[in-house]
C-alpha cells in the first residue's frame, strides 16, 4: 500500500485524526446506513466471524474499533463471555455504544473506552481473544496495529478480523465496484451529513492489502495458524490467527 488513503485529504491532520473526525460526524446515522447499504448481509457476516471463537470459549474479549458496539453485542449473545471491552478513537461512536449498553442493561458485561487501536491502553497478555470488525483498514499503520493486538493477547489467544475485500470473479467484481463507487456514496450523501465518509469507504477498501497480503502481515508480526476465509464471493473476508 504505497499511498495512505485518508477521509478528508487534509495534509494538516493525520489519518488517525481524520478517521476520528469522520466517525464523530457519521455516528448518528452509522448503524442505519451499515445495515441499509449491505442489505442486511453485514449481520450474517458478523455472526460467521463471531462463530470462529465458539470452540475457544473466551472469557475476556477485546473488541478493537468497536464503534457503536454492534459486533460486541452479537459476540455477547453468541459466546456468553464474562466481559467484553470495546476500544475506539471516536467519542461520537462510543456515545452511541454507551446509550445502547445502558438501554440493554449490559453495563456489567460490556464496557467501552476511548483509545488508539495502534497503542492499546492495556497491559500485555490480558485478553483471551481480540476482534476487529471493519476497523483494520482505518489503521494508520497496519503492521503496528497488528503487533499491538498480539501484545495484548494471552499466549494461545485468538484474533478474528472481519474486513471488506475485493471480489475477483465476473460479474460480482464489476457489480461490487459499481455499487461501492457510485451507489454507496450517493446514499451516504443523502442520509449522512458527511458525504466524504462514504466516498472514503470504497477508496480505503481498494487500497487495503486483502487476502494473502493481509495474512502475510499477520504472519510477520508473529501470529500462527493464520487463515483467510472469503465470504459472499469475496466481498468480505474473515482472518484468524493464534498468538
Secondary structure, DSSP 8 states (H G I E B T S, - for coil): --S---SS--TTS-HHHHHHHHHHHHHHHHHHHHHHHTTTHHHHHHHHHHHTTGGG--SEEEEET-TTSHHHHHHHHHH--SEEEEEES-HHHHHHHHHHHHHHT-TTTEEEEE-BTTB-SS-TT-EEEEEEES-GGG-SSHHHHHHHHHHHEEEEEEEEEEEE----STTHHHHHHHIIIIIHHHHHHHH-S-HHHHHHHHHHHHHS--THHHHHHHHHHT-EEEEEEEEGGGTEEEEEEE-
